[in-house]
Amino acid sequence: MVKTYQINVQTRGNCHVVNITGDVTSAVEDSGCRDGAVVLFNVGSTAGITTLEYEPGLAKHDIAALFERLAPANARYEHEETWHDDNGHSHCRAALLGPSLNVPIVDGKMTLGTWQQIVLIDFDTRERTRTVICQIMGIGT
């Protein structure tokens, strides 16, 4: 079986971390998948998906500080010279993180660790509505 869902996420940009674990869990439960995998894919080139412990120190401060060290917002980017915009660092950060995630499903549950949540991180410089494609593949009930 293959079932596809769309998750829409409102973001503030600028390294906004949004916990989407609940939305993905609901999709897995709705699908009836017992054993398989859920594939998540962010549509767009200035946000990414990963897992982390979703707590204020990490989600609101440490992740933003990490990406500022890796791809500083005030650095010079050819993308900005070409398109006359302000989000070259957003594209670089999203490329580092990646747009997708694959999580195994065993006995109807995602195999996430105790403190592990699925998050979307929006690196763009403005508010956005992000679309995450959630595709569940496996054996149903």
N, CA, C and O atoms as CSV, one atom per row, in Angstrom:
chain,resi,resn,atom,element,x,y,z
A,1,MET,N,N,0.823,-1.185,0.000
A,1,MET,CA,C,0.000,0.000,0.000
A,1,MET,C,C,0.867,1.248,0.000
A,1,MET,O,O,1.966,1.263,0.555
A,2,VAL,N,N,0.356,2.284,-0.627
A,2,VAL,CA,C,0.999,3.599,-0.606
A,2,VAL,C,C,-0.099,4.631,-0.383
A,2,VAL,O,O,-1.096,4.656,-1.104
A,3,LYS,N,N,0.091,5.473,0.610
A,3,LYS,CA,C,-0.847,6.561,0.877
A,3,LYS,C,C,-0.054,7.854,0.987
A,3,LYS,O,O,1.019,7.893,1.590
A,4,THR,N,N,-0.602,8.918,0.392
A,4,THR,CA,C,0.086,10.199,0.368
A,4,THR,C,C,-0.771,11.259,1.051
A,4,THR,O,O,-1.972,11.370,0.805
A,5,TYR,N,N,-0.125,12.026,1.907
A,5,TYR,CA,C,-0.779,13.111,2.643
A,5,TYR,C,C,0.003,14.394,2.389
A,5,TYR,O,O,1.177,14.356,2.018
A,6,GLN,N,N,-0.650,15.509,2.590
A,6,GLN,CA,C,0.006,16.808,2.492
A,6,GLN,C,C,-0.143,17.510,3.834
A,6,GLN,O,O,-1.249,17.634,4.360
A,7,ILE,N,N,0.976,17.966,4.382
A,7,ILE,CA,C,0.975,18.705,5.641
A,7,ILE,C,C,1.367,20.145,5.323
A,7,ILE,O,O,2.435,20.391,4.762
A,8,ASN,N,N,0.510,21.090,5.678
A,8,ASN,CA,C,0.810,22.511,5.472
A,8,ASN,C,C,1.265,23.100,6.795
A,8,ASN,O,O,0.638,22.887,7.832
A,9,VAL,N,N,2.360,23.842,6.749
A,9,VAL,CA,C,2.984,24.372,7.959
A,9,VAL,C,C,3.182,25.876,7.817
A,9,VAL,O,O,3.817,26.332,6.866
A,10,GLN,N,N,2.646,26.642,8.749
A,10,GLN,CA,C,2.873,28.088,8.791
A,10,GLN,C,C,4.199,28.344,9.507
A,10,GLN,O,O,4.430,27.826,10.599
A,11,THR,N,N,5.062,29.140,8.890
A,11,THR,CA,C,6.368,29.409,9.484
A,11,THR,C,C,6.634,30.909,9.538
A,11,THR,O,O,5.988,31.702,8.853
A,12,ARG,N,N,7.603,31.272,10.373
A,12,ARG,CA,C,8.025,32.675,10.508
A,12,ARG,C,C,9.337,32.952,9.775
A,12,ARG,O,O,9.762,34.104,9.702
A,13,GLY,N,N,9.987,31.918,9.229
A,13,GLY,CA,C,11.281,32.098,8.575
A,13,GLY,C,C,12.393,32.283,9.591
A,13,GLY,O,O,12.167,32.180,10.797
A,14,ASN,N,N,13.598,32.557,9.099
A,14,ASN,CA,C,14.750,32.860,9.958
A,14,ASN,C,C,15.041,31.771,10.990
A,14,ASN,O,O,15.144,32.049,12.184
A,15,CYS,N,N,15.171,30.545,10.522
A,15,CYS,CA,C,15.474,29.372,11.371
A,15,CYS,C,C,14.325,28.998,12.311
A,15,CYS,O,O,14.554,28.488,13.407
A,16,HIS,N,N,13.108,29.252,11.882
A,16,HIS,CA,C,11.950,28.842,12.668
A,16,HIS,C,C,11.837,27.316,12.621
A,16,HIS,O,O,11.733,26.723,11.548
A,17,VAL,N,N,11.858,26.696,13.798
A,17,VAL,CA,C,11.768,25.243,13.929
A,17,VAL,C,C,10.336,24.897,14.321
A,17,VAL,O,O,9.826,25.388,15.328
A,18,VAL,N,N,9.684,24.043,13.517
A,18,VAL,CA,C,8.295,23.656,13.759
A,18,VAL,C,C,8.229,22.139,13.948
A,18,VAL,O,O,8.667,21.375,13.088
A,19,ASN,N,N,7.683,21.723,15.070
A,19,ASN,CA,C,7.515,20.310,15.373
A,19,ASN,C,C,6.313,19.779,14.594
A,19,ASN,O,O,5.184,20.205,14.836
A,20,ILE,N,N,6.545,18.851,13.659
A,20,ILE,CA,C,5.462,18.279,12.861
A,20,ILE,C,C,5.204,16.817,13.213
A,20,ILE,O,O,4.502,16.119,12.482
A,21,THR,N,N,5.763,16.352,14.319
A,21,THR,CA,C,5.612,14.956,14.721
A,21,THR,C,C,4.147,14.554,14.849
A,21,THR,O,O,3.761,13.477,14.395
A,22,GLY,N,N,3.333,15.401,15.459
A,22,GLY,CA,C,1.914,15.085,15.638
A,22,GLY,C,C,1.189,14.905,14.320
A,22,GLY,O,O,0.374,13.994,14.175
A,23,ASP,N,N,1.481,15.771,13.355
A,23,ASP,CA,C,0.853,15.663,12.035
A,23,ASP,C,C,1.258,14.367,11.337
A,23,ASP,O,O,0.430,13.702,10.715
A,24,VAL,N,N,2.528,14.019,11.446
A,24,VAL,CA,C,3.013,12.797,10.799
A,24,VAL,C,C,2.437,11.566,11.504
A,24,VAL,O,O,2.037,10.605,10.847
A,25,THR,N,N,2.397,11.593,12.823
A,25,THR,CA,C,1.817,10.487,13.585
A,25,THR,C,C,0.357,10.267,13.185
A,25,THR,O,O,-0.072,9.127,13.010
A,26,SER,N,N,-0.395,11.339,13.042
A,26,SER,CA,C,-1.801,11.235,12.626
A,26,SER,C,C,-1.925,10.602,11.248
A,26,SER,O,O,-2.814,9.783,11.017
A,27,ALA,N,N,-1.044,10.973,10.340
A,27,ALA,CA,C,-1.072,10.395,8.993
A,27,ALA,C,C,-0.752,8.900,9.039
A,27,ALA,O,O,-1.404,8.105,8.362
A,28,VAL,N,N,0.244,8.519,9.828
A,28,VAL,CA,C,0.599,7.097,9.951
A,28,VAL,C,C,-0.577,6.317,10.525
A,28,VAL,O,O,-0.905,5.240,10.027
A,29,GLU,N,N,-1.207,6.838,11.550
A,29,GLU,CA,C,-2.364,6.157,12.148
A,29,GLU,C,C,-3.505,6.047,11.150
A,29,GLU,O,O,-4.131,4.994,11.035
A,30,ASP,N,N,-3.781,7.136,10.422
A,30,ASP,CA,C,-4.855,7.138,9.434
A,30,ASP,C,C,-4.600,6.141,8.306
A,30,ASP,O,O,-5.535,5.543,7.774
A,31,SER,N,N,-3.344,5.969,7.950
A,31,SER,CA,C,-2.997,5.096,6.823
A,31,SER,C,C,-3.271,3.624,7.103
A,31,SER,O,O,-3.518,2.851,6.177
A,32,GLY,N,N,-3.229,3.233,8.367
A,32,GLY,CA,C,-3.386,1.822,8.708
A,32,GLY,C,C,-2.142,1.000,8.463
A,32,GLY,O,O,-2.193,-0.228,8.525
A,33,CYS,N,N,-1.026,1.648,8.188
A,33,CYS,CA,C,0.228,0.934,7.934
A,33,CYS,C,C,0.720,0.270,9.216
A,33,CYS,O,O,0.800,0.914,10.262
A,34,ARG,N,N,1.047,-1.007,9.134
A,34,ARG,CA,C,1.588,-1.737,10.287
A,34,ARG,C,C,3.113,-1.791,10.239
A,34,ARG,O,O,3.780,-1.590,11.254
A,35,ASP,N,N,3.652,-2.060,9.070
A,35,ASP,CA,C,5.100,-2.158,8.892
A,35,ASP,C,C,5.473,-1.553,7.550
A,35,ASP,O,O,4.901,-1.905,6.519
A,36,GLY,N,N,6.443,-0.634,7.571
A,36,GLY,CA,C,6.848,0.041,6.346
A,36,GLY,C,C,7.697,1.251,6.651
A,36,GLY,O,O,8.597,1.201,7.489
A,37,ALA,N,N,7.403,2.341,5.961
A,37,ALA,CA,C,8.176,3.567,6.154
A,37,ALA,C,C,7.332,4.770,5.794
A,37,ALA,O,O,6.416,4.692,4.975
A,38,VAL,N,N,7.661,5.886,6.423
A,38,VAL,CA,C,7.075,7.175,6.051
A,38,VAL,C,C,8.205,8.036,5.497
A,38,VAL,O,O,9.254,8.199,6.120
A,39,VAL,N,N,7.962,8.576,4.321
A,39,VAL,CA,C,8.914,9.465,3.674
A,39,VAL,C,C,8.320,10.867,3.711
A,39,VAL,O,O,7.176,11.079,3.309
A,40,LEU,N,N,9.106,11.819,4.196
A,40,LEU,CA,C,8.687,13.210,4.269
A,40,LEU,C,C,9.552,14.026,3.332
A,40,LEU,O,O,10.767,13.838,3.274
A,41,PHE,N,N,8.922,14.941,2.592
A,41,PHE,CA,C,9.660,15.757,1.641
A,41,PHE,C,C,9.134,17.184,1.679
A,41,PHE,O,O,7.946,17.413,1.453
A,42,ASN,N,N,10.006,18.143,1.960
A,42,ASN,CA,C,9.650,19.555,1.915
A,42,ASN,C,C,9.677,20.033,0.473
A,42,ASN,O,O,10.662,19.837,-0.239
A,43,VAL,N,N,8.589,20.660,0.048
A,43,VAL,CA,C,8.515,21.226,-1.289
A,43,VAL,C,C,9.074,22.651,-1.208
A,43,VAL,O,O,8.456,23.520,-0.594
A,44,GLY,N,N,10.210,22.892,-1.809
A,44,GLY,CA,C,10.839,24.212,-1.762
A,44,GLY,C,C,12.315,24.089,-1.436
A,44,GLY,O,O,12.777,23.049,-0.967
A,45,SER,N,N,13.059,25.179,-1.693
A,45,SER,CA,C,14.517,25.109,-1.579
A,45,SER,C,C,15.097,25.947,-0.446
A,45,SER,O,O,16.308,26.169,-0.410
A,46,THR,N,N,14.258,26.420,0.485
A,46,THR,CA,C,14.792,27.208,1.593
A,46,THR,C,C,14.310,26.698,2.954
A,46,THR,O,O,14.259,27.457,3.922
A,47,ALA,N,N,13.958,25.420,3.024
A,47,ALA,CA,C,13.599,24.782,4.300
A,47,ALA,C,C,14.052,23.342,4.239
A,47,ALA,O,O,14.300,22.812,3.156
A,48,GLY,N,N,14.162,22.705,5.388
A,48,GLY,CA,C,14.592,21.316,5.446
A,48,GLY,C,C,13.883,20.578,6.567
A,48,GLY,O,O,13.171,21.171,7.376
A,49,ILE,N,N,14.096,19.272,6.593
A,49,ILE,CA,C,13.450,18.397,7.580
A,49,ILE,C,C,14.510,17.546,8.253
A,49,ILE,O,O,15.434,17.059,7.602
A,50,THR,N,N,14.373,17.370,9.563
A,50,THR,CA,C,15.281,16.514,10.321
A,50,THR,C,C,14.574,16.045,11.592
A,50,THR,O,O,13.378,16.271,11.770
A,51,THR,N,N,15.326,15.396,12.462
A,51,THR,CA,C,14.837,15.067,13.795
A,51,THR,C,C,15.748,15.724,14.818
A,51,THR,O,O,16.942,15.904,14.580
A,52,LEU,N,N,15.173,16.079,15.955
A,52,LEU,CA,C,15.947,16.593,17.076
A,52,LEU,C,C,15.086,16.541,18.324
A,52,LEU,O,O,13.898,16.222,18.263
A,53,GLU,N,N,15.689,16.855,19.442
A,53,GLU,CA,C,14.917,16.997,20.670
A,53,GLU,C,C,14.315,18.401,20.650
A,53,GLU,O,O,15.033,19.397,20.734
A,54,TYR,N,N,13.001,18.463,20.539
A,54,TYR,CA,C,12.320,19.745,20.385
A,54,TYR,C,C,12.132,20.380,21.756
A,54,TYR,O,O,11.112,20.188,22.417
A,55,GLU,N,N,13.139,21.139,22.164
A,55,GLU,CA,C,13.087,21.868,23.438
A,55,GLU,C,C,13.661,23.256,23.172
A,55,GLU,O,O,14.456,23.426,22.248
A,56,PRO,N,N,13.266,24.260,23.975
A,56,PRO,CA,C,13.597,25.659,23.651
A,56,PRO,C,C,15.078,25.959,23.444
A,56,PRO,O,O,15.425,26.694,22.519
A,57,GLY,N,N,15.951,25.416,24.273
A,57,GLY,CA,C,17.372,25.715,24.124
A,57,GLY,C,C,17.897,25.305,22.765
A,57,GLY,O,O,18.629,26.057,22.122
A,58,LEU,N,N,17.527,24.123,22.329
A,58,LEU,CA,C,17.988,23.602,21.051
A,58,LEU,C,C,17.197,24.197,19.889
A,58,LEU,O,O,17.783,24.722,18.942
A,59,ALA,N,N,15.878,24.118,19.958
A,59,ALA,CA,C,15.031,24.517,18.837
A,59,ALA,C,C,15.019,26.022,18.586
A,59,ALA,O,O,14.909,26.448,17.436
A,60,LYS,N,N,15.128,26.822,19.619
A,60,LYS,CA,C,15.043,28.269,19.433
A,60,LYS,C,C,16.397,28.963,19.384
A,60,LYS,O,O,16.499,30.068,18.852
A,61,HIS,N,N,17.433,28.341,19.923
A,61,HIS,CA,C,18.714,29.030,20.012
A,61,HIS,C,C,19.863,28.271,19.345
A,61,HIS,O,O,20.523,28.809,18.456
A,62,ASP,N,N,20.104,27.045,19.760
A,62,ASP,CA,C,21.282,26.317,19.305
A,62,ASP,C,C,21.278,26.033,17.802
A,62,ASP,O,O,22.307,26.175,17.142
A,63,ILE,N,N,20.126,25.635,17.261
A,63,ILE,CA,C,20.049,25.341,15.830
A,63,ILE,C,C,20.315,26.614,15.015
A,63,ILE,O,O,21.074,26.590,14.046
A,64,ALA,N,N,19.687,27.716,15.414
A,64,ALA,CA,C,19.914,28.989,14.706
A,64,ALA,C,C,21.387,29.396,14.784
A,64,ALA,O,O,21.960,29.850,13.793
A,65,ALA,N,N,21.998,29.235,15.957
A,65,ALA,CA,C,23.410,29.586,16.125
A,65,ALA,C,C,24.297,28.689,15.260
A,65,ALA,O,O,25.266,29.165,14.668
A,66,LEU,N,N,23.981,27.418,15.184
A,66,LEU,CA,C,24.746,26.486,14.354
A,66,LEU,C,C,24.726,26.921,12.890
A,66,LEU,O,O,25.773,27.028,12.251
A,67,PHE,N,N,23.527,27.171,12.366
A,67,PHE,CA,C,23.437,27.539,10.954
A,67,PHE,C,C,24.008,28.927,10.675
A,67,PHE,O,O,24.471,29.189,9.565
A,68,GLU,N,N,23.981,29.816,11.661
A,68,GLU,CA,C,24.617,31.130,11.467
A,68,GLU,C,C,26.127,30.974,11.335
A,68,GLU,O,O,26.766,31.718,10.590
A,69,ARG,N,N,26.705,30.003,12.062
A,69,ARG,CA,C,28.150,29.749,11.926
A,69,ARG,C,C,28.475,29.110,10.572
A,69,ARG,O,O,29.501,29.421,9.966
A,70,LEU,N,N,27.593,28.212,10.100
A,70,LEU,CA,C,27.857,27.487,8.858
A,70,LEU,C,C,27.602,28.327,7.609
A,70,LEU,O,O,28.369,28.269,6.648
A,71,ALA,N,N,26.525,29.103,7.627
A,71,ALA,CA,C,26.160,29.927,6.471
A,71,ALA,C,C,25.623,31.261,6.994
A,71,ALA,O,O,24.410,31.448,7.094
A,72,PRO,N,N,26.531,32.191,7.329
A,72,PRO,CA,C,26.119,33.461,7.945
A,72,PRO,C,C,25.175,34.273,7.048
A,72,PRO,O,O,25.360,34.349,5.834
A,73,ALA,N,N,24.174,34.869,7.670
A,73,ALA,CA,C,23.194,35.662,6.922
A,73,ALA,C,C,23.836,36.872,6.265
A,73,ALA,O,O,23.396,37.295,5.195
A,74,ASN,N,N,24.863,37.436,6.880
A,74,ASN,CA,C,25.453,38.670,6.340
A,74,ASN,C,C,26.644,38.430,5.413
A,74,ASN,O,O,27.338,39.377,5.042
A,75,ALA,N,N,26.882,37.191,5.043
A,75,ALA,CA,C,27.966,36.903,4.088
A,75,ALA,C,C,27.513,37.269,2.666
A,75,ALA,O,O,26.333,37.521,2.422
A,76,ARG,N,N,28.457,37.291,1.755
A,76,ARG,CA,C,28.140,37.591,0.356
A,76,ARG,C,C,27.765,36.295,-0.361
A,76,ARG,O,O,28.482,35.299,-0.276
A,77,TYR,N,N,26.643,36.318,-1.064
A,77,TYR,CA,C,26.165,35.148,-1.809
A,77,TYR,C,C,25.895,35.550,-3.256
A,77,TYR,O,O,25.211,36.541,-3.512
A,78,GLU,N,N,26.425,34.788,-4.186
A,78,GLU,CA,C,26.207,35.042,-5.613
A,78,GLU,C,C,24.718,34.991,-5.953
A,78,GLU,O,O,24.253,35.723,-6.826
A,79,HIS,N,N,23.981,34.135,-5.270
A,79,HIS,CA,C,22.536,34.042,-5.493
A,79,HIS,C,C,21.872,35.412,-5.320
A,79,HIS,O,O,21.007,35.798,-6.106
A,80,GLU,N,N,22.283,36.124,-4.298
A,80,GLU,CA,C,21.699,37.442,-4.037
A,80,GLU,C,C,22.111,38.453,-5.095
A,80,GLU,O,O,21.327,39.325,-5.467
A,81,GLU,N,N,23.349,38.335,-5.583
A,81,GLU,CA,C,23.806,39.223,-6.659
A,81,GLU,C,C,23.018,38.954,-7.942
A,81,GLU,O,O,22.672,39.881,-8.675
A,82,THR,N,N,22.743,37.692,-8.202
A,82,THR,CA,C,22.042,37.303,-9.423
A,82,THR,C,C,20.575,37.705,-9.394
A,82,THR,O,O,20.053,38.247,-10.368
A,83,TRP,N,N,19.911,37.437,-8.271
A,83,TRP,CA,C,18.458,37.628,-8.191
A,83,TRP,C,C,18.047,38.868,-7.414
A,83,TRP,O,O,16.856,39.162,-7.318
A,84,HIS,N,N,18.997,39.598,-6.859
A,84,HIS,CA,C,18.712,40.825,-6.109
A,84,HIS,C,C,17.731,40.573,-4.967
A,84,HIS,O,O,16.771,41.320,-4.777
A,85,ASP,N,N,17.989,39.516,-4.218
A,85,ASP,CA,C,17.175,39.215,-3.045
A,85,ASP,C,C,18.079,39.033,-1.831
A,85,ASP,O,O,19.260,39.375,-1.887
A,86,ASP,N,N,17.548,38.504,-0.747
A,86,ASP,CA,C,18.294,38.467,0.513
A,86,ASP,C,C,18.389,37.079,1.130
A,86,ASP,O,O,18.653,36.958,2.327
A,87,ASN,N,N,18.179,36.027,0.339
A,87,ASN,CA,C,18.101,34.709,0.964
A,87,ASN,C,C,19.110,33.687,0.455
A,87,ASN,O,O,18.828,32.489,0.450
A,88,GLY,N,N,20.260,34.139,0.036
A,88,GLY,CA,C,21.296,33.191,-0.378
A,88,GLY,C,C,21.660,32.233,0.740
A,88,GLY,O,O,21.824,31.035,0.509
A,89,HIS,N,N,21.788,32.757,1.955
A,89,HIS,CA,C,22.101,31.900,3.104
A,89,HIS,C,C,20.995,30.883,3.358
A,89,HIS,O,O,21.273,29.775,3.817
A,90,SER,N,N,19.751,31.237,3.068
A,90,SER,CA,C,18.617,30.326,3.271
A,90,SER,C,C,18.757,29.090,2.388
A,90,SER,O,O,18.534,27.966,2.836
A,91,HIS,N,N,19.125,29.311,1.139
A,91,HIS,CA,C,19.318,28.196,0.208
A,91,HIS,C,C,20.489,27.310,0.650
A,91,HIS,O,O,20.397,26.083,0.601
A,92,CYS,N,N,21.571,27.929,1.075
A,92,CYS,CA,C,22.741,27.159,1.521
A,92,CYS,C,C,22.410,26.328,2.762
A,92,CYS,O,O,22.784,25.158,2.843
A,93,ARG,N,N,21.725,26.918,3.709
A,93,ARG,CA,C,21.347,26.201,4.932
A,93,ARG,C,C,20.425,25.032,4.617
A,93,ARG,O,O,20.603,23.936,5.148
A,94,ALA,N,N,19.445,25.262,3.758
A,94,ALA,CA,C,18.521,24.185,3.391
A,94,ALA,C,C,19.243,23.051,2.664
A,94,ALA,O,O,18.924,21.877,2.855
A,95,ALA,N,N,20.221,23.416,1.827
A,95,ALA,CA,C,20.988,22.386,1.122
A,95,ALA,C,C,21.799,21.534,2.105
A,95,ALA,O,O,21.942,20.327,1.910
A,96,LEU,N,N,22.327,22.160,3.157
A,96,LEU,CA,C,23.074,21.414,4.177
A,96,LEU,C,C,22.173,20.443,4.935
A,96,LEU,O,O,22.557,19.300,5.183
A,97,LEU,N,N,20.978,20.897,5.303
A,97,LEU,CA,C,20.067,20.056,6.082
A,97,LEU,C,C,19.411,18.981,5.228
A,97,LEU,O,O,19.328,17.825,5.644
A,98,GLY,N,N,18.952,19.343,4.057
A,98,GLY,CA,C,18.282,18.414,3.161
A,98,GLY,C,C,16.771,18.507,3.286
A,98,GLY,O,O,16.244,18.876,4.335
A,99,PRO,N,N,16.072,18.164,2.191
A,99,PRO,CA,C,14.627,18.348,2.141
A,99,PRO,C,C,13.791,17.164,2.611
A,99,PRO,O,O,12.564,17.252,2.633
A,100,SER,N,N,14.437,16.049,2.989
A,100,SER,CA,C,13.624,14.855,3.239
A,100,SER,C,C,14.108,14.041,4.431
A,100,SER,O,O,15.213,14.213,4.945
A,101,LEU,N,N,13.211,13.140,4.840
A,101,LEU,CA,C,13.477,12.258,5.975
A,101,LEU,C,C,12.705,10.969,5.755
A,101,LEU,O,O,11.588,10.981,5.238
A,102,ASN,N,N,13.305,9.868,6.149
A,102,ASN,CA,C,12.665,8.555,6.050
A,102,ASN,C,C,12.644,7.930,7.445
A,102,ASN,O,O,13.690,7.802,8.082
A,103,VAL,N,N,11.454,7.538,7.925
A,103,VAL,CA,C,11.329,6.944,9.258
A,103,VAL,C,C,10.648,5.582,9.133
A,103,VAL,O,O,9.553,5.497,8.578
A,104,PRO,N,N,11.270,4.518,9.634
A,104,PRO,CA,C,10.634,3.204,9.611
A,104,PRO,C,C,9.381,3.162,10.493
A,104,PRO,O,O,9.297,3.837,11.519
A,105,ILE,N,N,8.416,2.352,10.062
A,105,ILE,CA,C,7.209,2.095,10.842
A,105,ILE,C,C,7.225,0.621,11.227
A,105,ILE,O,O,7.337,-0.251,10.365
A,106,VAL,N,N,7.114,0.346,12.524
A,106,VAL,CA,C,7.095,-1.022,13.027
A,106,VAL,C,C,5.889,-1.160,13.957
A,106,VAL,O,O,5.712,-0.365,14.880
A,107,ASP,N,N,5.068,-2.173,13.706
A,107,ASP,CA,C,3.865,-2.408,14.515
A,107,ASP,C,C,2.984,-1.165,14.601
A,107,ASP,O,O,2.417,-0.883,15.657
A,108,GLY,N,N,2.865,-0.426,13.512
A,108,GLY,CA,C,1.981,0.727,13.435
A,108,GLY,C,C,2.516,2.008,14.033
A,108,GLY,O,O,1.795,3.005,14.088
A,109,LYS,N,N,3.769,2.011,14.487
A,109,LYS,CA,C,4.353,3.197,15.128
A,109,LYS,C,C,5.666,3.571,14.449
A,109,LYS,O,O,6.420,2.708,13.998
A,110,MET,N,N,5.927,4.892,14.384
A,110,MET,CA,C,7.228,5.332,13.903
A,110,MET,C,C,8.288,4.971,14.938
A,110,MET,O,O,8.024,5.010,16.140
A,111,THR,N,N,9.473,4.623,14.479
A,111,THR,CA,C,10.541,4.171,15.374
A,111,THR,C,C,11.391,5.350,15.855
A,111,THR,O,O,12.614,5.342,15.719
A,112,LEU,N,N,10.730,6.355,16.416
A,112,LEU,CA,C,11.427,7.517,16.951
A,112,LEU,C,C,11.886,7.243,18.377
A,112,LEU,O,O,11.212,6.536,19.125
A,113,GLY,N,N,13.023,7.797,18.750
A,113,GLY,CA,C,13.516,7.677,20.109
A,113,GLY,C,C,12.688,8.515,21.071
A,113,GLY,O,O,11.875,9.338,20.652
A,114,THR,N,N,12.898,8.301,22.343
A,114,THR,CA,C,12.119,8.968,23.389
A,114,THR,C,C,12.091,10.482,23.224
A,114,THR,O,O,11.032,11.091,23.375
A,115,TRP,N,N,13.211,11.096,22.922
A,115,TRP,CA,C,13.300,12.553,22.824
A,115,TRP,C,C,13.416,13.033,21.389
A,115,TRP,O,O,13.821,14.171,21.150
A,116,GLN,N,N,13.075,12.205,20.450
A,116,GLN,CA,C,13.278,12.518,19.033
A,116,GLN,C,C,11.957,12.935,18.379
A,116,GLN,O,O,10.998,12.164,18.337
A,117,GLN,N,N,11.930,14.160,17.876
A,117,GLN,CA,C,10.759,14.650,17.155
A,117,GLN,C,C,11.159,15.008,15.726
A,117,GLN,O,O,12.325,15.268,15.428
A,118,ILE,N,N,10.154,15.013,14.856
A,118,ILE,CA,C,10.353,15.391,13.458
A,118,ILE,C,C,10.075,16.888,13.348
A,118,ILE,O,O,9.029,17.370,13.785
A,119,VAL,N,N,11.016,17.612,12.765
A,119,VAL,CA,C,10.858,19.061,12.649
A,119,VAL,C,C,11.123,19.544,11.228
A,119,VAL,O,O,11.918,18.972,10.482
A,120,LEU,N,N,10.429,20.608,10.892
A,120,LEU,CA,C,10.696,21.375,9.683
A,120,LEU,C,C,11.420,22.631,10.138
A,120,LEU,O,O,10.997,23.278,11.097
A,121,ILE,N,N,12.505,22.981,9.462
A,121,ILE,CA,C,13.216,24.217,9.779
A,121,ILE,C,C,13.154,25.119,8.546
A,121,ILE,O,O,13.639,24.765,7.471
A,122,ASP,N,N,12.546,26.291,8.729
A,122,ASP,CA,C,12.412,27.254,7.640
A,122,ASP,C,C,13.542,28.274,7.738
A,122,ASP,O,O,13.656,28.992,8.731
A,123,PHE,N,N,14.359,28.330,6.718
A,123,PHE,CA,C,15.510,29.223,6.704
A,123,PHE,C,C,15.262,30.517,5.937
A,123,PHE,O,O,16.102,31.416,5.964
A,124,ASP,N,N,14.126,30.629,5.256
A,124,ASP,CA,C,13.901,31.822,4.429
A,124,ASP,C,C,13.783,33.072,5.297
A,124,ASP,O,O,13.738,32.985,6.524
A,125,THR,N,N,13.735,34.214,4.659
A,125,THR,CA,C,13.786,35.490,5.371
A,125,THR,C,C,12.405,36.092,5.627
A,125,THR,O,O,12.289,37.255,6.015
A,126,ARG,N,N,11.368,35.297,5.408
A,126,ARG,CA,C,10.010,35.807,5.615
A,126,ARG,C,C,9.071,34.666,5.987
A,126,ARG,O,O,9.428,33.492,5.887
A,127,GLU,N,N,7.871,35.028,6.417
A,127,GLU,CA,C,6.848,34.030,6.725
A,127,GLU,C,C,6.475,33.277,5.455
A,127,GLU,O,O,6.493,33.825,4.352
A,128,ARG,N,N,6.136,32.003,5.644
A,128,ARG,CA,C,5.748,31.165,4.496
A,128,ARG,C,C,4.722,30.148,4.950
A,128,ARG,O,O,4.585,29.867,6.141
A,129,THR,N,N,4.008,29.606,3.992
A,129,THR,CA,C,3.237,28.385,4.205
A,129,THR,C,C,4.014,27.298,3.497
A,129,THR,O,O,4.135,27.306,2.272
A,130,ARG,N,N,4.539,26.364,4.268
A,130,ARG,CA,C,5.343,25.269,3.717
A,130,ARG,C,C,4.456,24.052,3.467
A,130,ARG,O,O,3.494,23.805,4.194
A,131,THR,N,N,4.795,23.308,2.437
A,131,THR,CA,C,4.094,22.067,2.120
A,131,THR,C,C,5.059,20.916,2.297
A,131,THR,O,O,6.139,20.893,1.707
A,132,VAL,N,N,4.652,19.957,3.125
A,132,VAL,CA,C,5.432,18.740,3.331
A,132,VAL,C,C,4.602,17.578,2.787
A,132,VAL,O,O,3.467,17.358,3.211
A,133,ILE,N,N,5.182,16.845,1.847
A,133,ILE,CA,C,4.534,15.638,1.335
A,133,ILE,C,C,4.916,14.489,2.256
A,133,ILE,O,O,6.094,14.260,2.532
A,134,CYS,N,N,3.915,13.779,2.721
A,134,CYS,CA,C,4.078,12.656,3.649
A,134,CYS,C,C,3.581,11.410,2.942
A,134,CYS,O,O,2.374,11.233,2.776
A,135,GLN,N,N,4.486,10.550,2.526
A,135,GLN,CA,C,4.110,9.340,1.803
A,135,GLN,C,C,4.419,8.121,2.663
A,135,GLN,O,O,5.546,7.920,3.115
A,136,ILE,N,N,3.389,7.320,2.871
A,136,ILE,CA,C,3.505,6.148,3.742
A,136,ILE,C,C,3.398,4.898,2.880
A,136,ILE,O,O,2.435,4.717,2.135
A,137,MET,N,N,4.405,4.043,2.996
A,137,MET,CA,C,4.474,2.825,2.200
A,137,MET,C,C,4.668,1.633,3.110
A,137,MET,O,O,5.474,1.677,4.039
A,138,GLY,N,N,3.937,0.577,2.848
A,138,GLY,CA,C,4.130,-0.620,3.656
A,138,GLY,C,C,2.952,-1.565,3.600
A,138,GLY,O,O,2.163,-1.560,2.655
A,139,ILE,N,N,2.857,-2.370,4.628
A,139,ILE,CA,C,1.810,-3.376,4.736
A,139,ILE,C,C,0.785,-2.875,5.734
A,139,ILE,O,O,1.137,-2.508,6.855
A,140,GLY,N,N,-0.489,-2.857,5.336
A,140,GLY,CA,C,-1.554,-2.362,6.198
A,140,GLY,C,C,-2.155,-3.449,7.051
A,140,GLY,O,O,-1.744,-4.609,7.025
A,141,THR,N,N,-3.156,-3.021,7.817
A,141,THR,CA,C,-3.844,-3.968,8.703
A,141,THR,C,C,-4.869,-4.786,7.962
A,141,THR,O,O,-5.536,-5.630,8.560
